[in-house]
Amino acid sequence: MNPSISISLSSLPFSPAAPSSSSSSRISSSVSCSCSPSASSLFFAPKRRNLGLKQRVLVRASTRMAIGEVKAEEEEPPVIEEDAETGSKPRRIAIFVEPSPFAYVSGYKNRFQNFIKNLREMGDEVIVVTNHEGVPQEFHGAKIIGSWSFPCPWYQKVPLSLALSPRIIGEVAKFKPDIIHASSPGIMVFGALAIAKLLCVPLVMSYHTHVPIYIPRYTFSWLVKPMWLILKFLHRAADLTLVPSAAIGRDLQAARVTSANRIRLWNKGVDSDNFHPRFRNHEMRIRLSNGEPEKPLLIHVGRLGVEKSLDFLKRVVDRLPGVRIAFVGDGPFRSDLEEMFSGMPAVFTGMLQGEELSQAYASGDIFVMPSESETLGLVVLEAMSSGVPVVAARAGGIPDIIPEDQEGKTSFLFSPGDLDDCVSKIQRLTSSEEFRMAMGKAARQEMEKCDWKAATRKIRNEQYNAAIWFWRKKRAHLLRPFQWISKRIFPPQPRITCV
């Protein structure tokens, strides 16, 4: 480090301001060195050979502690206070997401649709790269770019796309994004990573499907370890990782997928206008109960996949005579479930959307969720927003929605796989309509606090800023060797200031 040299020219004999007296013949110069604390310690620390063994150990320990503190501070981006309404200046954001949140019904469909809508309302320019089938040309002013896709080999209904065609690269380059946001895991996230590096743009990945948990159910257990390695490669290359729940964040941190300080929570949110108790509908209840609306009605909404542990619900219904159950949704496990529930009081509606879906949620008595692999469980949020109490497995991201202090007040959690625990909590709700209605009302009041707009504002004003800070830090680190060479070839000259 080059010291800053300051010479007082007013005391020199040839200075215009110097008085013409004999005292002015004295030459006095003041030299001041401004150094960083670390440099100062190098310049002014006592020589090690003059220290005893105990003193040397203390010096080394204190030095390591100081360095650790500096690194810890440097690894956290500064907190920038933003105005609640305006926040960060408008940005150009490219979003890569598969499967499409416009054509494929999935847990994060509402998340991304509300995210894009709110980004546009906050003044950001947005383009969305996604699968090509069934997508609109634009969504709330955001341009949609369809990429040719192919079915997943193990799950034919899930379309995949690499999104690395010259057309897409050209479209994104022409857009000149300030940041790229990609959903993970998948195939398209590799394309997003390549384009981000090609264009030298900060990259945020949001993790939505806990694939290592699903792999043994669909393929081979020995693929779990390679999957973790792929996740590490992807998320260590990203500048920030967003997770839908604290539990998933802990899983990624435990697996060392990326450093803990680069994991952030994407706050939960729900569309409390479209999922509302006012949609409770007698005709829909007749449909869901197969003509027996007076019977207690359990409801499950979501993709019907083997990983959702829906076979557990057969054992539940077996223990609850007089109770009916309705499955809303579709998926590869539907035919097996229909065969499993053959002759039982069960209804399979298939896919419902719009007002029909809102009516289905609000017309049930209890929402049941046996899945142990949910990254969050948006359907649980939607059921509670509809004024329907939930009985769900205490696993995955569900406890983030129903924390310990809310159990028994807004909804119930049961020990995963514990049939007696699950059945007893359903019976508590079916045995008292007053208790069930009170819990549904409390659930609705709690969900009114969850706002997609606030969640979006936090991402664009805080988490995107953190990603950009990490990206700049990484870029500076990569450029450091070149800067070192440059300084050796063109050494900086001492700075001389006149006082």
Backbone torsions as a table, in degrees:
resi	resn	phi	psi	omega
1	MET	NA	132.9	-178.0
2	ASN	-88.3	124.2	179.4
3	PRO	-68.7	151.2	174.1
4	SER	-87.4	122.8	-176.2
5	ILE	-104.3	124.9	178.9
6	SER	-119.6	117.1	-178.5
7	ILE	-110.1	126.0	179.8
8	SER	-80.8	101.9	-177.5
9	LEU	-78.4	-14.7	-178.5
10	SER	-67.3	-19.6	-179.5
11	SER	-94.9	0.5	179.3
12	LEU	-80.0	149.9	-176.9
13	PRO	-64.1	-25.5	-178.1
14	PHE	-95.2	6.8	-179.7
15	SER	-69.5	136.9	179.1
16	PRO	-60.9	-28.9	-177.4
17	ALA	-87.4	-3.0	-175.8
18	ALA	-78.2	134.6	178.0
19	PRO	-69.9	147.6	-178.8
20	SER	-87.8	70.9	178.5
21	SER	-130.5	169.1	-178.0
22	SER	-64.5	-28.9	179.9
23	SER	-67.4	-22.2	-179.0
24	SER	-75.5	-11.1	178.1
25	SER	-71.9	-13.0	176.4
26	ARG	-73.7	135.2	175.3
27	ILE	-101.1	119.0	175.9
28	SER	-126.1	134.1	178.5
29	SER	-128.6	138.0	176.0
30	SER	-109.0	124.5	-179.8
31	VAL	-117.8	121.8	178.7
32	SER	-118.9	136.0	178.1
33	CYS	-108.7	120.5	175.4
34	SER	-103.4	112.2	-176.2
35	CYS	-124.0	157.1	173.8
36	SER	-70.5	160.4	-179.6
37	PRO	-56.3	-38.0	-179.2
38	SER	-67.5	-39.4	178.3
39	ALA	-67.0	-39.8	178.9
40	SER	-59.7	-40.3	-179.5
41	SER	-65.2	-32.0	177.7
42	LEU	-70.1	-38.7	-177.0
43	PHE	-73.9	-39.1	-168.5
44	PHE	-110.8	0.1	178.5
45	ALA	-69.4	143.2	178.0
46	PRO	-65.1	151.4	-178.9
47	LYS	-64.0	139.0	-173.5
48	ARG	-63.8	-31.3	-176.5
49	ARG	-67.7	-16.5	179.0
50	ASN	-88.5	-3.2	-178.4
51	LEU	-98.9	147.8	174.0
52	GLY	-77.2	172.7	-177.5
53	LEU	-60.0	-46.4	-178.6
54	LYS	-62.2	-40.3	-179.9
55	GLN	-66.1	-39.6	-179.9
56	ARG	-63.6	-40.3	178.8
57	VAL	-62.2	-43.0	179.7
58	LEU	-64.1	-40.4	179.2
59	VAL	-63.1	-46.3	179.8
60	ARG	-61.1	-43.6	-178.9
61	ALA	-63.0	-44.9	-179.4
62	SER	-66.7	-34.5	178.0
63	THR	-65.5	-45.2	178.9
64	ARG	-61.8	-40.5	179.6
65	MET	-62.9	-43.9	-179.7
66	ALA	-63.7	-43.1	179.5
67	ILE	-63.6	-42.2	178.9
68	GLY	-60.9	-40.6	179.6
69	GLU	-65.7	-40.6	179.9
70	VAL	-64.7	-44.1	-179.7
71	LYS	-63.7	-40.7	179.8
72	ALA	-62.0	-40.0	179.6
73	GLU	-68.6	-38.9	-177.4
74	GLU	-68.6	-29.1	-175.5
75	GLU	-76.6	-13.1	178.0
76	GLU	-103.9	124.4	179.2
77	PRO	-65.6	149.5	179.0
78	PRO	-65.0	144.2	177.6
79	VAL	-83.4	120.7	-178.9
80	ILE	-104.2	120.7	178.3
81	GLU	-71.9	121.3	-179.4
82	GLU	-112.3	149.5	173.1
83	ASP	-65.3	135.6	-172.8
84	ALA	-59.2	-32.1	-176.0
85	GLU	-95.5	-45.4	-175.9
86	THR	-84.9	-48.6	177.2
87	GLY	61.7	-143.9	-178.0
88	SER	-66.6	155.6	177.2
89	LYS	-65.2	155.3	-179.3
90	PRO	-56.5	139.8	-179.6
91	ARG	-122.4	169.7	173.9
92	ARG	-108.2	114.4	-170.8
93	ILE	-118.6	125.5	175.3
94	ALA	-104.4	123.1	-177.7
95	ILE	-110.9	125.8	175.1
96	PHE	-109.2	119.2	-177.0
97	VAL	-143.0	130.9	173.2
98	GLU	-140.5	145.7	-10.4
99	PRO	-62.9	170.0	-175.3
100	SER	-63.8	131.0	174.7
101	PRO	-76.6	1.7	-179.8
102	PHE	-104.9	-25.9	-175.7
103	ALA	-119.9	-23.6	-177.2
104	TYR	-107.5	123.5	-179.1
105	VAL	-79.7	115.5	-177.5
106	SER	-146.0	174.9	-176.8
107	GLY	-63.9	-28.2	-176.3
108	TYR	-102.0	11.6	179.5
109	LYS	-57.7	-52.7	-179.2
110	ASN	-66.6	-33.7	179.5
111	ARG	-59.8	-51.5	-176.9
112	PHE	-73.4	-36.8	178.6
113	GLN	-62.8	-44.8	178.5
114	ASN	-68.6	-34.6	178.6
115	PHE	-63.0	-48.6	-179.9
116	ILE	-63.3	-45.0	-179.9
117	LYS	-58.5	-45.8	-177.8
118	ASN	-72.0	-34.7	174.9
119	LEU	-59.7	-43.4	179.8
120	ARG	-65.3	-40.8	179.5
121	GLU	-66.1	-25.9	179.0
122	MET	-86.8	2.3	172.7
123	GLY	99.7	4.2	-178.9
124	ASP	-83.3	147.4	170.9
125	GLU	-87.7	133.2	-173.5
126	VAL	-135.0	135.7	164.8
127	ILE	-122.5	148.5	-178.0
128	VAL	-124.7	122.5	174.2
129	VAL	-101.7	124.4	-177.6
130	THR	-152.9	-175.5	179.8
131	ASN	-64.5	152.1	-168.5
132	HIS	-82.3	-21.2	-171.4
133	GLU	-79.7	126.4	172.3
134	GLY	69.2	23.0	-178.5
135	VAL	-99.6	147.4	176.6
136	PRO	-76.2	167.2	177.2
137	GLN	-76.1	-28.5	177.4
138	GLU	-151.7	159.3	-179.7
139	PHE	-142.8	110.7	-176.8
140	HIS	52.2	37.8	178.1
141	GLY	87.6	-4.0	176.5
142	ALA	-88.5	130.8	179.8
143	LYS	-74.9	133.6	179.9
144	ILE	-106.2	125.6	179.4
145	ILE	-112.0	115.0	-179.4
146	GLY	-85.7	135.9	178.3
147	SER	-115.7	136.1	-179.7
148	TRP	-54.7	135.0	-175.6
149	SER	-129.0	166.2	179.2
150	PHE	-138.5	154.7	-177.2
151	PRO	-73.0	146.1	176.1
152	CYS	-64.7	131.7	-177.1
153	PRO	-57.1	-34.4	-175.7
154	TRP	-97.5	-9.5	-176.5
155	TYR	-149.6	85.7	-168.1
156	GLN	-58.1	-25.3	-176.8
157	LYS	-82.1	-4.9	179.1
158	VAL	-100.1	112.3	178.2
159	PRO	-80.4	142.9	-179.9
160	LEU	-126.1	151.9	179.4
161	SER	-153.9	141.3	178.4
162	LEU	-82.3	-28.7	177.7
163	ALA	57.3	46.0	178.8
164	LEU	-125.2	26.5	178.0
165	SER	-73.6	155.4	176.8
166	PRO	-55.7	-34.2	179.2
167	ARG	-61.5	-46.4	-177.0
168	ILE	-71.3	-42.0	177.3
169	ILE	-59.0	-42.2	179.3
170	GLY	-64.7	-41.7	179.7
171	GLU	-62.9	-44.0	-178.5
172	VAL	-69.8	-40.4	178.7
173	ALA	-63.2	-39.7	178.9
174	LYS	-65.9	-34.9	179.9
175	PHE	-68.0	-28.5	-179.7
176	LYS	55.7	65.6	-176.2
177	PRO	-69.1	148.4	171.7
178	ASP	-83.6	-25.1	-179.3
179	ILE	-155.6	147.9	175.9
180	ILE	-115.4	132.3	-179.2
181	HIS	-121.1	121.7	-176.4
182	ALA	-124.6	139.2	174.0
183	SER	-78.8	147.2	-177.3
184	SER	-141.3	152.8	-6.4
185	PRO	-83.5	176.9	-179.0
186	GLY	158.2	-165.6	177.3
187	ILE	-96.3	-38.7	-177.0
188	MET	-62.4	-27.7	-179.0
189	VAL	-62.5	-28.1	175.3
190	PHE	-67.4	-40.6	176.3
191	GLY	-63.7	-42.7	178.3
192	ALA	-61.3	-41.5	179.2
193	LEU	-62.7	-45.6	-179.7
194	ALA	-62.5	-43.1	-178.8
195	ILE	-68.3	-38.8	178.7
196	ALA	-61.7	-42.2	179.7
197	LYS	-70.8	-37.5	179.8
198	LEU	-64.0	-41.0	-177.8
199	LEU	-92.2	-4.2	-179.4
200	CYS	58.4	59.5	-176.2
201	VAL	-125.6	141.2	176.3
202	PRO	-58.0	144.7	-175.8
203	LEU	-125.6	126.9	174.2
204	VAL	-112.6	133.3	174.0
205	MET	-115.7	134.0	174.3
206	SER	-111.4	129.1	-172.6
207	TYR	-95.6	121.3	-171.3
208	HIS	-122.2	-23.5	-176.9
209	THR	-127.4	121.8	-176.5
210	HIS	-81.7	72.7	-172.1
211	VAL	-57.5	-40.4	-179.7
212	PRO	-57.1	-26.8	177.5
213	ILE	-76.4	-33.8	-176.8
214	TYR	-80.4	-28.7	-172.5
215	ILE	-52.1	-48.9	-178.2
216	PRO	-61.3	-24.7	-178.4
217	ARG	-80.8	-26.2	-175.8
218	TYR	-109.6	-29.3	-176.2
219	THR	-131.9	-121.1	-174.2
220	PHE	-122.6	140.7	-176.7
221	SER	-62.1	-29.8	-177.4
222	TRP	-69.1	-10.1	178.1
223	LEU	-82.4	-9.3	-177.0
224	VAL	-63.1	-46.6	-178.6
225	LYS	-62.5	-47.7	175.8
226	PRO	-58.9	-32.6	179.1
227	MET	-65.7	-41.1	176.9
228	TRP	-61.8	-38.3	179.0
229	LEU	-65.0	-39.2	177.9
230	ILE	-64.8	-43.0	178.8
231	LEU	-62.0	-39.5	177.8
232	LYS	-62.7	-44.6	179.6
233	PHE	-58.9	-45.6	-176.6
234	LEU	-67.2	-52.8	-170.2
235	HIS	-78.7	-21.7	172.5
236	ARG	-74.7	-23.0	176.5
237	ALA	-81.0	-19.0	179.0
238	ALA	-80.5	159.8	178.9
239	ASP	-88.5	-21.8	177.7
240	LEU	-157.9	146.2	177.1
241	THR	-118.7	127.6	175.0
242	LEU	-101.6	136.0	178.2
243	VAL	-122.8	149.4	-176.9
244	PRO	-80.6	-13.9	-179.5
245	SER	-151.8	157.1	179.2
246	ALA	-64.1	-33.8	-179.4
247	ALA	-63.0	-42.3	178.6
248	ILE	-67.7	-38.3	176.5
249	GLY	-59.1	-41.1	178.4
250	ARG	-65.9	-37.6	178.0
251	ASP	-63.5	-45.1	179.6
252	LEU	-65.3	-38.5	179.7
253	GLN	-67.6	-41.9	179.6
254	ALA	-63.9	-34.3	179.0
255	ALA	-84.8	1.7	-179.6
256	ARG	56.6	38.5	178.2
257	VAL	-64.8	-40.5	174.1
258	THR	-155.8	169.6	-177.2
259	SER	-68.3	147.6	-174.2
260	ALA	-60.5	-33.7	-176.8
261	ASN	-75.1	-6.2	177.3
262	ARG	-106.1	14.9	175.9
263	ILE	-108.9	127.2	179.7
264	ARG	-129.0	153.0	-179.7
265	LEU	-89.8	126.9	170.7
266	TRP	-84.7	105.8	-173.0
267	ASN	-56.2	142.0	-179.6
268	LYS	-69.2	153.8	178.5
269	GLY	-155.4	161.1	180.0
270	VAL	-150.0	147.5	176.9
271	ASP	-82.9	89.4	-173.9
272	SER	-74.1	-8.2	175.1
273	ASP	-83.0	-42.7	-178.4
274	ASN	-83.4	-20.3	175.9
275	PHE	-115.0	96.1	-167.4
276	HIS	-145.2	145.9	179.3
277	PRO	-58.8	-21.6	-177.8
278	ARG	-65.4	-14.7	-179.4
279	PHE	-83.7	-0.1	177.2
280	ARG	-57.5	129.8	-168.0
281	ASN	-140.0	127.5	-176.2
282	HIS	-67.3	-39.6	179.4
283	GLU	-63.6	-41.0	177.9
284	MET	-65.5	-37.6	179.2
285	ARG	-64.8	-38.8	175.7
286	ILE	-60.7	-41.9	-179.7
287	ARG	-64.8	-43.7	-176.9
288	LEU	-72.7	-27.3	-177.3
289	SER	-98.7	5.3	-179.3
290	ASN	57.2	43.9	174.5
291	GLY	87.1	11.7	179.1
292	GLU	-126.3	67.3	-174.2
293	PRO	-68.3	-17.4	-179.3
294	GLU	-78.2	-15.3	-179.3
295	LYS	-79.1	148.9	173.4
296	PRO	-57.7	133.9	-173.2
297	LEU	-120.4	114.7	171.5
298	LEU	-87.7	147.0	179.8
299	ILE	-137.3	142.6	172.5
300	HIS	-132.2	130.4	178.2
301	VAL	-120.0	134.1	176.8
302	GLY	149.4	-180.0	178.4
303	ARG	-71.4	132.9	-177.4
304	LEU	-89.7	86.4	-179.9
305	GLY	-118.6	155.0	-177.1
306	VAL	-62.5	-27.9	-178.0
307	GLU	-73.4	-8.6	-177.7
308	LYS	-83.8	-1.6	178.6
309	SER	57.2	35.9	-177.0
310	LEU	-72.4	-19.9	175.8
311	ASP	-62.7	-24.2	177.1
312	PHE	-60.0	-31.3	-177.0
313	LEU	-70.3	-22.7	175.0
314	LYS	-63.5	-43.5	178.4
315	ARG	-65.2	-33.5	177.6
316	VAL	-65.5	-49.5	-178.1
317	VAL	-64.7	-34.9	176.5
318	ASP	-58.1	-32.0	-177.1
319	ARG	-89.1	-2.4	-174.9
320	LEU	-126.6	76.0	179.4
321	PRO	-60.6	139.4	179.8
322	GLY	90.7	-7.8	-179.8
323	VAL	-96.4	139.9	177.6
324	ARG	-109.0	158.9	179.1
325	ILE	-136.8	142.5	177.9
326	ALA	-126.0	131.7	176.1
327	PHE	-106.0	119.0	178.6
328	VAL	-109.1	118.2	-178.5
329	GLY	135.5	-179.6	-178.1
330	ASP	-142.4	169.5	179.1
331	GLY	162.2	175.0	-174.0
332	PRO	-66.7	-17.8	-177.1
333	PHE	-95.9	2.7	-174.1
334	ARG	-62.4	-47.7	-177.6
335	SER	-61.0	-38.9	177.6
336	ASP	-64.9	-40.7	179.4
337	LEU	-66.4	-41.6	179.7
338	GLU	-61.7	-39.8	176.6
339	GLU	-67.6	-40.1	-179.3
340	MET	-63.3	-39.0	-176.8
341	PHE	-95.5	12.7	180.0
342	SER	-59.0	130.1	-179.8
343	GLY	81.5	1.5	-179.9
344	MET	-105.7	162.3	-179.3
345	PRO	-74.9	69.7	-176.3
346	ALA	-130.4	144.2	178.4
347	VAL	-125.6	136.2	175.5
348	PHE	-116.6	112.1	-175.4
349	THR	-88.1	-18.5	-169.0
350	GLY	77.6	-162.5	-176.7
351	MET	-74.5	131.3	172.9
352	LEU	-122.0	146.5	179.4
353	GLN	-139.6	168.4	175.3
354	GLY	61.5	-138.2	-175.4
355	GLU	-66.3	-31.9	177.5
356	GLU	-60.2	-41.9	178.8
357	LEU	-65.6	-43.2	178.0
358	SER	-59.8	-40.4	178.7
359	GLN	-67.0	-39.1	-179.2
360	ALA	-62.8	-45.6	177.2
361	TYR	-57.7	-53.2	-170.9
362	ALA	-72.5	-18.5	-175.7
363	SER	-89.5	-5.5	176.4
364	GLY	-85.8	168.3	177.2
365	ASP	-98.1	-39.6	-177.5
366	ILE	-142.3	132.4	175.7
367	PHE	-94.7	128.5	-178.5
368	VAL	-112.1	135.4	-178.2
369	MET	-139.1	94.8	-179.1
370	PRO	-85.8	-6.6	-174.6
371	SER	-61.4	139.4	178.9
372	GLU	-108.7	8.3	-173.0
373	SER	-125.4	20.6	-177.9
374	GLU	-74.4	129.5	174.5
375	THR	-69.5	-29.6	171.2
376	LEU	-144.7	-63.5	-176.9
377	GLY	106.1	62.9	-177.9
378	LEU	-62.1	-29.7	180.0
379	VAL	-65.7	-29.3	176.1
380	VAL	-66.9	-43.1	176.3
381	LEU	-59.8	-43.2	-176.9
382	GLU	-68.3	-37.2	177.2
383	ALA	-65.2	-46.2	179.9
384	MET	-64.4	-37.8	177.1
385	SER	-64.4	-27.6	178.6
386	SER	-82.6	2.6	178.3
387	GLY	81.3	23.0	-178.8
388	VAL	-111.8	122.3	178.2
389	PRO	-67.2	152.3	-174.7
390	VAL	-116.0	142.0	168.5
391	VAL	-120.2	109.9	-171.2
392	ALA	-133.2	158.3	177.0
393	ALA	-69.1	138.5	177.8
394	ARG	-80.0	79.0	-175.1
395	ALA	-159.1	163.0	177.9
396	GLY	58.5	-135.5	-177.0
397	GLY	-91.5	-1.6	-176.9
398	ILE	-60.1	-42.3	178.6
399	PRO	-61.2	-17.1	173.3
400	ASP	-69.3	-29.5	179.9
401	ILE	-85.4	-39.3	-179.7
402	ILE	-119.0	80.7	-178.5
403	PRO	-68.3	168.7	-173.9
404	GLU	-55.6	-40.4	-176.9
405	ASP	-73.7	-8.4	179.4
406	GLN	-105.0	-8.6	179.7
407	GLU	-60.6	133.6	-178.9
408	GLY	82.3	-5.3	178.8
409	LYS	-111.3	-51.5	179.6
410	THR	-102.7	-27.0	179.9
411	SER	-170.8	-179.1	179.9
412	PHE	-120.9	146.2	168.3
413	LEU	-116.0	145.9	175.0
414	PHE	-124.6	156.5	179.1
415	SER	-64.6	130.2	-176.3
416	PRO	-52.8	128.3	178.2
417	GLY	78.9	-3.2	-177.6
418	ASP	-87.3	99.0	-175.6
419	LEU	-63.6	-44.2	-178.5
420	ASP	-61.8	-41.6	-179.5
421	ASP	-63.5	-44.4	-179.4
422	CYS	-64.7	-49.6	-176.7
423	VAL	-62.1	-40.9	-177.9
424	SER	-63.9	-35.7	-179.3
425	LYS	-75.5	-33.4	173.9
426	ILE	-66.6	-40.9	-179.9
427	GLN	-63.6	-35.4	177.2
428	ARG	-60.9	-36.0	-179.0
429	LEU	-80.2	-37.2	-178.5
430	THR	-75.8	-22.5	-176.6
431	SER	-81.5	-15.8	-178.4
432	SER	-139.7	105.8	178.9
433	GLU	-63.8	-36.7	-179.6
434	GLU	-62.7	-44.4	178.7
435	PHE	-64.6	-42.7	-179.2
436	ARG	-63.7	-43.3	179.9
437	MET	-65.7	-38.4	179.3
438	ALA	-66.0	-40.5	178.8
439	MET	-67.8	-38.9	177.4
440	GLY	-63.0	-39.1	178.0
441	LYS	-65.7	-41.6	178.2
442	ALA	-65.4	-37.5	177.6
443	ALA	-62.7	-44.1	178.6
444	ARG	-61.1	-45.1	-179.8
445	GLN	-61.7	-37.9	179.4
446	GLU	-67.6	-39.5	-178.3
447	MET	-72.0	-21.8	177.4
448	GLU	-65.2	-17.0	177.6
449	LYS	-80.7	-16.5	-177.3
450	CYS	-91.1	117.6	-171.8
451	ASP	-128.2	124.0	179.5
452	TRP	-62.9	-34.5	-178.4
453	LYS	-64.1	-42.9	178.4
454	ALA	-65.2	-38.6	178.9
455	ALA	-64.6	-41.4	178.8
456	THR	-66.0	-42.0	-179.9
457	ARG	-60.4	-39.4	-179.5
458	LYS	-64.9	-39.4	179.2
459	ILE	-65.9	-50.9	-173.5
460	ARG	-72.0	-32.8	-175.1
461	ASN	-92.8	-24.9	-177.2
462	GLU	-117.8	-55.7	-171.4
463	GLN	-73.5	-37.3	173.6
464	TYR	-64.6	-39.0	176.8
465	ASN	-61.0	-40.5	178.1
466	ALA	-63.8	-41.3	179.2
467	ALA	-62.2	-42.8	179.0
468	ILE	-64.5	-38.8	178.6
469	TRP	-63.5	-46.0	178.4
470	PHE	-63.3	-39.7	179.7
471	TRP	-62.9	-44.4	178.4
472	ARG	-63.9	-38.4	179.8
473	LYS	-64.9	-43.2	178.7
474	LYS	-64.7	-41.6	179.9
475	ARG	-64.2	-41.2	178.1
476	ALA	-63.0	-38.0	179.0
477	HIS	-65.1	-40.7	179.9
478	LEU	-68.5	-31.3	-179.0
479	LEU	-82.9	-11.2	-174.5
480	ARG	-56.8	-44.8	178.3
481	PRO	-59.3	-38.4	179.6
482	PHE	-68.8	-36.6	176.7
483	GLN	-65.8	-38.0	178.3
484	TRP	-62.1	-44.5	179.1
485	ILE	-64.0	-42.2	-179.4
486	SER	-61.0	-40.9	-179.5
487	LYS	-67.5	-32.1	178.7
488	ARG	-72.8	-34.6	-180.0
489	ILE	-78.8	-42.7	-179.7
490	PHE	-122.0	78.0	-177.2
491	PRO	-63.3	138.4	178.8
492	PRO	-68.8	143.8	-179.6
493	GLN	-84.5	147.8	176.6
494	PRO	-59.1	140.2	-179.3
495	ARG	-87.2	124.1	-178.8
496	ILE	-113.1	122.9	178.7
497	THR	-116.9	142.5	179.1
498	CYS	-94.0	130.2	178.9
499	VAL	-109.0	NA	NA
